[in-house]
Amino acid sequence: MNSACSVDALRATEFPYLDATGQAYLDYTGAALPPLSLVRGQQRRLMTGVFGNPHSASPASRASTRLVAEARAAVLGLCGASPEDHVVIFTANATAAVRLVAESYPFGPATPLAFSADNHNSVLGMRCYAQRAGAPFAAVPLNDALETDEEEFTGCLDALSDRSGPGLFAYPAQSNATGIRHPLDRVATARRRGWHVLLDAAAHLPTGRLDLGAVPADFTVLSWYKITGFPTGVGALIARRDALEVLRRPWFAGGTVRASSASTAWHLPSPPPEGFEDGTLPFLALPDVTAAAAWHDAVGLPALAHHTTRLTAHLLAGLTGLRHRDGAPAIRLLGPATPVGRGPTVTFNLLSPDGTPLDERILQRAASAAGISIRTGCFCNPGTAEQSNALTPTTIRNALALGSPPDVDTYLRQLNTYTQGAIRASMGAATNTKDVDRLLSACAKVVNRPGLTPTEPRVGC
């Protein structure tokens, strides 16, 4: 399989449940869809083999240990990482991989944290560990295009280094909120300044190439269900061996120690990767990582990229062509207006005739009624929401000075903004042109609907 046509053909063989249920799925950044061949492959393996907890030397345990080693090699291969320089540590998801670094990194007054304002909450949460350790931290701001300028990036790192010293810099290869792809050469730039780098590759890897031999991130995190939809519950931290030596785990657990004492405060840590993997690995799911990596390789990254880029261009053209009856633009794009510089994720707001953003839940409801799966909200990425709504730190501090908001709607009222959210459509292997056209039709119906009114408060949001 090596062409866009062959990717189109996968819809019938690997994802027939979409057409069987009349669904259009445009939430690949949330989760990819599972190919049937991977699901059936797991069933065959479990029906014909015996696999046990790998923390033993029994035949069943040795069978699992061998398959776990194959899965580690598959992850390294996906990212062009050498086993001599890198270690694969399996986690529950990308968030758990981020937390593993955050809780173990030696933050302190002389070891700061820097991060792009365009980051998932799971990365922003690292600042809690930095604050607890008395470490300075700062966000690299976004410009009007929702990107980070090179000068702002290097200036932020240099300012922190001058005050304290280099520390850890975290940023996404691709924004989970807007699909913008940030320059991978930022990794080398930060490392030349003495910083360690955590690269969030979760949104990038499904359709973007990553060669950790050329992009020497110290810590790279991913979730497998984002790449091929199956298996779920498996993430990974790909760490450089020299960077792992800096980490100090704040606790130990089953599987992370060679020996310990109950009566004295002593334990002997296991070397990596086992020393960083708490408890028993999901040993029945990890062989599916190996199969999924092979599936992804067989389809071919160039073919996937071409397929999704073509669909992204079609969606962008349709959205930018939407107009109200008086000719006013009906949408506002977040990020580039062409596929250049972005992954297959398109984020936008529908606009009222006077240019005011419409509550994103209006389209969410219309899309759901039409059997279309999209994502709305802030996508756990407050930095892009704040920049796209011109919410400065001063604006937010003044709003919070009015009192701690008990719910999202109170928070929005204090900010004096109607909506912070947006609409995100993201495409993958199973998406086709008809899916995109269904979404465009739903958008057109919403913006041409007379008398649009707000929906009810965001209770529990």
Phi and psi in degrees as a GROMACS rama.xvg file:
@    title "Ramachandran Plot"
@    xaxis  label "Phi"
@    yaxis  label "Psi"
@TYPE xy
-150.116  27.2129  ASN-2
-146.132  163.758  SER-3
-60.6873  -35.5323  ALA-4
-61.7577  -40.6397  CYS-5
-68.4922  -32.7248  SER-6
-66.3543  -41.3912  VAL-7
-56.9412  -37.2676  ASP-8
-68.686  -19.978  ALA-9
-64.1239  -25.1337  LEU-10
-55.5066  -44.0392  ARG-11
-75.8765  -34.5858  ALA-12
-92.0758  -37.8566  THR-13
-103.082  -24.3123  GLU-14
-131.322  46.0615  PHE-15
-66.7421  -18.7635  PRO-16
-66.4102  -19.6683  TYR-17
-65.9508  -53.8089  LEU-18
-71.8916  -29.5496  ASP-19
-65.3322  -30.2547  ALA-20
-104.755  0.34522  THR-21
70.3922  29.304  GLY-22
-99.0035  145.845  GLN-23
-115.548  119.635  ALA-24
-108.569  115.278  TYR-25
-131.025  47.6947  LEU-26
-134.066  45.7465  ASP-27
-67.5244  -25.7398  TYR-28
-71.4041  -26.9184  THR-29
-72.4229  -47.5598  GLY-30
-169.495  137.663  ALA-31
-74.0057  163.565  ALA-32
-92.0022  142.882  LEU-33
-77.6545  126.685  PRO-34
-69.0337  140.032  PRO-35
-60.8029  -33.2377  LEU-36
-63.975  -32.9971  SER-37
-71.6716  -40.5576  LEU-38
-64.09  -44.4152  VAL-39
-67.7361  -33.039  ARG-40
-64.1224  -40.2483  GLY-41
-62.6935  -42.5851  GLN-42
-60.6373  -44.5118  GLN-43
-62.6542  -41.9605  ARG-44
-64.6689  -43.7096  ARG-45
-71.7271  -24.8571  LEU-46
-83.0656  -13.6834  MET-47
-122.941  1.54721  THR-48
-133.273  166.902  GLY-49
-121.461  120.155  VAL-50
-131.563  130.901  PHE-51
-122.439  177.09  GLY-52
-53.5532  124.68  ASN-53
-69.9326  -7.56834  PRO-54
-81.7889  51.2166  HIS-55
-163.668  179.781  SER-56
-118.009  15.1913  ALA-57
-71.594  163.439  SER-58
-55.9206  -41.5498  PRO-59
-65.8947  -38.3944  ALA-60
-69.3114  -41.7421  SER-61
-63.8318  -34.7902  ARG-62
-62.8328  -41.8637  ALA-63
-67.5029  -41.7295  SER-64
-59.2118  -41.2849  THR-65
-63.7253  -42.6749  ARG-66
-69.6695  -33.1227  LEU-67
-64.6001  -42.3965  VAL-68
-61.9648  -38.4652  ALA-69
-64.6166  -37.2859  GLU-70
-66.6632  -39.8103  ALA-71
-61.338  -43.4834  ARG-72
-63.6375  -36.1379  ALA-73
-65.2167  -40.6989  ALA-74
-65.2014  -43.7566  VAL-75
-59.5596  -43.1443  LEU-76
-63.4463  -38.6222  GLY-77
-59.2733  -35.7605  LEU-78
-106.324  11.8828  CYS-79
60.1978  36.213  GLY-80
-104.547  135.63  ALA-81
-85.6946  140.991  SER-82
-66.8375  -20.5608  PRO-83
-70.0765  -33.1308  GLU-84
-105.308  -16.7598  ASP-85
-129.322  154.812  HIS-86
-127.32  138.625  VAL-87
-100.919  121.675  VAL-88
-113.258  118.739  ILE-89
-82.2407  138.908  PHE-90
-133.535  179.528  THR-91
-73.3595  -28.919  ALA-92
-172.457  -177.134  ASN-93
-65.8078  -36.1462  ALA-94
-59.2343  -44.6644  THR-95
-64.2037  -33.811  ALA-96
-67.0419  -40.5716  ALA-97
-62.9062  -45.7455  VAL-98
-62.5869  -36.463  ARG-99
-59.4876  -42.0474  LEU-100
-70.0908  -45.3719  VAL-101
-60.7977  -42.6841  ALA-102
-75.0517  -17.992  GLU-103
-106.656  -13.194  SER-104
-74.3624  141.646  TYR-105
-80.2868  58.5886  PRO-106
-59.86  150.014  PHE-107
-179.531  -179.671  GLY-108
-55.0249  -26.8721  PRO-109
-105.312  7.46863  ALA-110
-135.856  90.235  THR-111
-85.7487  176.454  PRO-112
-121.508  131.601  LEU-113
-126.386  146.989  ALA-114
-153.35  153.212  PHE-115
-70.5616  143.314  SER-116
-63.5307  -23.8372  ALA-117
-87.9122  88.6744  ASP-118
-149.49  150.847  ASN-119
-67.2274  151.527  HIS-120
-54.7592  -29.7259  ASN-121
-63.2951  -29.7802  SER-122
-84.4789  -41.5864  VAL-123
-58.4016  -31.5275  LEU-124
-63.8576  -15.6323  GLY-125
-59.8725  -26.1126  MET-126
-65.5371  -21.5974  ARG-127
-63.4421  -40.8986  CYS-128
-68.551  -38.3637  TYR-129
-64.2741  -45.8553  ALA-130
-60.2  -43.364  GLN-131
-60.3381  -32.6389  ARG-132
-90.7028  2.99173  ALA-133
75.5984  24.0976  GLY-134
-88.864  138.059  ALA-135
-65.1158  152.151  PRO-136
-148.473  155.065  PHE-137
-156.009  151.07  ALA-138
-104.771  136.45  ALA-139
-77.9327  118.609  VAL-140
-71.2673  161.315  PRO-141
-97.8056  148.99  LEU-142
-89.567  -174.272  ASN-143
-64.7997  -22.5866  ASP-144
-86.8479  6.84199  ALA-145
64.6546  30.1482  LEU-146
-117.402  169.494  GLU-147
-106.409  127.243  THR-148
-71.3309  145.713  ASP-149
-57.8778  -40.8958  GLU-150
-66.2121  -39.5817  GLU-151
-65.5261  -40.105  GLU-152
-63.1322  -55.1839  PHE-153
-67.8701  -34.5446  THR-154
-63.3061  -39.7213  GLY-155
-63.7661  -47.5344  CYS-156
-62.9536  -43.2989  LEU-157
-67.3146  -37.674  ASP-158
-64.5287  -43.1517  ALA-159
-66.0549  -41.2416  LEU-160
-62.5355  -39.8421  SER-161
-65.6052  -34.9229  ASP-162
-80.1784  -34.6209  ARG-163
-135.267  -56.2514  SER-164
151.797  171.438  GLY-165
-71.0752  156.574  PRO-166
-147.067  -123.193  GLY-167
-117.927  130.05  LEU-168
-114.086  133.068  PHE-169
-126.565  132.587  ALA-170
-157.219  160.733  TYR-171
-93.0108  140.634  PRO-172
-65.7061  -34.4223  ALA-173
-139.804  132.383  GLN-174
-64.669  130.563  SER-175
-72.6916  -19.3544  ASN-176
-90.6883  -41.8294  ALA-177
-116.546  -14.2225  THR-178
82.8137  -1.56947  GLY-179
-62.5555  133.182  ILE-180
-96.2053  119.462  ARG-181
-87.1454  150.176  HIS-182
-59.3905  125.835  PRO-183
-72.3285  -17.916  LEU-184
-72.4466  -6.18888  ASP-185
-62.8225  -27.1241  ARG-186
-60.4375  -52.8718  VAL-187
-64.8874  -37.9306  ALA-188
-61.0946  -45.7531  THR-189
-66.8675  -40.9408  ALA-190
-66.0363  -35.2572  ARG-191
-63.0891  -24.9645  ARG-192
-89.1781  5.98085  ARG-193
92.6324  5.67944  GLY-194
-89.185  147.389  TRP-195
-82.6281  153.418  HIS-196
-128.832  129.639  VAL-197
-104.921  120.269  LEU-198
-107.571  119.713  LEU-199
-86.1528  106.637  ASP-200
-104.55  10.7241  ALA-201
-60.3295  -45.5613  ALA-202
-82.0719  -21.364  ALA-203
-80.5794  -40.1364  HIS-204
-65.1122  -29.5389  LEU-205
-56.8594  -36.2015  PRO-206
-132.699  3.08202  THR-207
-115.358  142.935  GLY-208
-80.3412  140.139  ARG-209
-138.737  120.525  LEU-210
-118.023  100.724  ASP-211
-71.4704  -9.53745  LEU-212
-70.7591  -35.5284  GLY-213
-94.6775  -24.4455  ALA-214
-115.041  89.1771  VAL-215
-81.1901  55.4377  PRO-216
-61.2871  140.754  ALA-217
-73.0005  -38.7069  ASP-218
-135.385  125.95  PHE-219
-125.032  130.519  THR-220
-117.491  148.367  VAL-221
-154.956  161.002  LEU-222
-124.306  131.349  SER-223
-69.8101  -33.0522  TRP-224
-66.668  -17.858  TYR-225
-72.6436  -24.9462  LYS-226
-88.9297  -52.4531  ILE-227
-127.412  4.00983  THR-228
79.5758  -11.1228  GLY-229
-156.888  130.092  PHE-230
-86.4046  160.743  PRO-231
-91.8237  166.975  THR-232
75.0412  16.7503  GLY-233
-130.791  116.236  VAL-234
-120.41  179.766  GLY-235
-153.148  145.913  ALA-236
-111.17  115.725  LEU-237
-97.2753  112.815  ILE-238
-118.742  141.042  ALA-239
-68.4574  139.23  ARG-240
-61.0962  -38.0613  ARG-241
-69.699  -31.5363  ASP-242
-71.6005  -34.1414  ALA-243
-60.9012  -29.3296  LEU-244
-64.6563  -19.1895  GLU-245
-79.7511  -27.6193  VAL-246
-75.5292  144.082  LEU-247
-131.119  108.129  ARG-248
-67.1414  137.183  ARG-249
-83.4244  -1.18716  PRO-250
-158.25  176.114  TRP-251
-134.688  163.325  PHE-252
-152.322  178.741  ALA-253
-58.0735  131.887  GLY-254
91.7863  -17.4878  GLY-255
-98.9482  -2.2543  THR-256
-129.623  148.953  VAL-257
-83.1666  -33.9907  ARG-258
-158.1  153.604  ALA-259
-154.595  165.945  SER-260
-122.78  138.892  SER-261
-82.5289  -31.0881  ALA-262
-93.2425  -14.7135  SER-263
-131.097  155.529  THR-264
-84.0459  73.5949  ALA-265
-142.768  140.104  TRP-266
-153.506  153.74  HIS-267
-111.201  107.244  LEU-268
-65.4128  149.724  PRO-269
-79.021  150.991  SER-270
-70.737  164.353  PRO-271
-70.2446  150.744  PRO-272
-84.6737  -18.1016  PRO-273
-58.6645  -33.0511  GLU-274
-66.5623  -10.92  GLY-275
-114.104  4.57181  PHE-276
-110.909  108.321  GLU-277
-79.7154  128.782  ASP-278
70.9662  -155.08  GLY-279
-91.6329  131.712  THR-280
-65.8714  157.91  LEU-281
-74.2822  72.7993  PRO-282
-66.9202  -20.8722  PHE-283
-80.9337  -19.3627  LEU-284
-95.2183  -27.6823  ALA-285
-62.2838  -34.0779  LEU-286
-60.231  -24.5481  PRO-287
-69.9162  -24.3317  ASP-288
-64.505  -44.0421  VAL-289
-60.6502  -45.9996  THR-290
-64.8019  -39.2758  ALA-291
-67.3905  -39.8819  ALA-292
-61.949  -39.4247  ALA-293
-66.5144  -39.9959  ALA-294
-62.154  -47.0774  TRP-295
-60.7127  -40.1253  HIS-296
-69.704  -36.8551  ASP-297
-67.4553  -41.5269  ALA-298
-63.0024  -43.06  VAL-299
98.0596  123.372  GLY-300
-60.7069  -41.6338  LEU-301
-59.5877  -39.4951  PRO-302
-67.6996  -42.6197  ALA-303
-62.7122  -43.3192  LEU-304
-64.1258  -42.2432  ALA-305
-64.6403  -44.3277  HIS-306
-59.5015  -50.0633  HIS-307
-74.4479  -30.8748  THR-308
-66.2279  -40.3734  THR-309
-61.2438  -43.2769  ARG-310
-68.6185  -37.425  LEU-311
-62.6475  -43.493  THR-312
-61.516  -39.9298  ALA-313
-65.2398  -42.4875  HIS-314
-66.5847  -44.1995  LEU-315
-61.1093  -42.9199  LEU-316
-63.3892  -41.4589  ALA-317
-67.1916  -40.4609  GLY-318
-67.886  -46.6372  LEU-319
-67.8617  -18.0074  THR-320
-85.7221  -8.14008  GLY-321
-70.8764  130.678  LEU-322
-136.471  152.297  ARG-323
-76.8462  171.036  HIS-324
-59.8028  -28.4352  ARG-325
-88.5379  5.42331  ASP-326
90.7357  -3.41466  GLY-327
-69.4921  145.29  ALA-328
-57.935  141.106  PRO-329
-103.828  -4.30871  ALA-330
-138.94  156.849  ILE-331
-123.467  121.265  ARG-332
-84.9249  144.168  LEU-333
-107.371  109.596  LEU-334
108.079  -176.926  GLY-335
-59.8934  150.058  PRO-336
-86.5339  -1.44883  ALA-337
-128.41  168.272  THR-338
-68.0019  -12.5685  PRO-339
-67.3579  128.263  VAL-340
84.1482  8.23591  GLY-341
-139.707  158.881  ARG-342
-86.8542  -173.883  GLY-343
-80.4242  50.1875  PRO-344
-128.331  126.592  THR-345
-124.403  122.107  VAL-346
-118.353  137.51  THR-347
-158.268  165.763  PHE-348
-117.661  142.629  ASN-349
-82.1967  143.676  LEU-350
-114.872  146.233  LEU-351
-76.7962  167.862  SER-352
-56.5634  -26.95  PRO-353
-87.6822  4.71159  ASP-354
91.7678  0.0403277  GLY-355
-76.6333  133.112  THR-356
-61.6817  135.532  PRO-357
-82.4304  150.002  LEU-358
-54.819  123.188  ASP-359
-62.5861  -20.2454  GLU-360
-71.1779  -17.9488  ARG-361
-63.5965  -46.5113  ILE-362
-70.9518  -35.506  LEU-363
-55.6479  -43.0409  GLN-364
-70.9118  -40.2345  ARG-365
-65.3454  -41.1601  ALA-366
-66.0444  -43.108  ALA-367
-61.3584  -41.8615  SER-368
-63.1524  -26.7659  ALA-369
-94.1978  8.13501  ALA-370
75.29  27.7358  GLY-371
-110.284  126.067  ILE-372
-97.4915  114.82  SER-373
-129.516  179.822  ILE-374
-124.043  137.827  ARG-375
-129.657  159.406  THR-376
123.198  -147.778  GLY-377
-108.676  -2.46838  CYS-378
59.8424  32.5529  PHE-379
55.5957  31.6295  CYS-380
-135.065  80.2504  ASN-381
-68.1043  -24.529  PRO-382
-61.5872  -44.6587  GLY-383
-70.071  -34.7861  THR-384
-65.9443  -41.9975  ALA-385
-65.4892  -43.0493  GLU-386
-68.4789  -41.415  GLN-387
-70.9732  -19.3749  SER-388
-106.377  12.785  ASN-389
56.1512  39.1593  ALA-390
-95.473  102.628  LEU-391
-80.6745  163.265  THR-392
-54.7217  -37.1419  PRO-393
-65.4643  -42.1686  THR-394
-58.5848  -44.856  THR-395
-68.501  -43.4818  ILE-396
-63.055  -40.0725  ARG-397
-64.8325  -37.94  ASN-398
-66.2476  -44.4268  ALA-399
-69.2135  -22.1029  LEU-400
-66.7232  -17.2141  ALA-401
-76.1226  -10.6049  LEU-402
131.974  155.252  GLY-403
-71.2549  117.039  SER-404
-70.1912  132.708  PRO-405
-79.1313  -15.2003  PRO-406
-153.71  171.261  ASP-407
-65.4605  -39.3537  VAL-408
-65.4482  -38.1518  ASP-409
-62.9737  -41.0017  THR-410
-60.0267  -44.81  TYR-411
-65.0733  -37.3857  LEU-412
-65.4952  -40.8347  ARG-413
-65.238  -32.3548  GLN-414
-78.3698  -11.2535  LEU-415
61.2859  42.0712  ASN-416
-134.261  146.902  THR-417
-79.419  -41.406  TYR-418
-147.203  139.145  THR-419
-98.1467  -15.1856  GLN-420
-83.2159  178.353  GLY-421
-151.633  -174.932  ALA-422
-117.165  132.04  ILE-423
-123.416  123.564  ARG-424
-116.269  128.709  ALA-425
-134.57  143.123  SER-426
-118.964  154.481  MET-427
-149.937  -157.494  GLY-428
-60.0081  -35.759  ALA-429
-87.1233  -9.27507  ALA-430
-73.7437  143.52  THR-431
-132.618  176.437  ASN-432
-62.4262  -34.8539  THR-433
-62.597  -36.7093  LYS-434
-60.9132  -46.106  ASP-435
-63.0868  -42.1733  VAL-436
-64.5147  -34.8727  ASP-437
-63.3408  -40.344  ARG-438
-67.2543  -43.1072  LEU-439
-60.7794  -38.5365  LEU-440
-64.5549  -41.2216  SER-441
-63.7114  -40.6532  ALA-442
-62.4689  -44.3638  CYS-443
-62.3167  -39.533  ALA-444
-66.1777  -37.7656  LYS-445
-67.5595  -48.3311  VAL-446
-70.8901  -19.5517  VAL-447
-96.1277  3.57852  ASN-448
-79.5718  127.396  ARG-449
-74.2545  148.988  PRO-450
65.3122  43.9874  GLY-451
-63.3127  133.942  LEU-452
-127.319  156.006  THR-453
-61.9661  152.797  PRO-454
-86.5602  179.634  THR-455
-71.0925  168.469  GLU-456
-57.4499  157.989  PRO-457
-84.7347  66.1814  ARG-458
-64.494  123.624  VAL-459
77.3485  6.47292  GLY-460
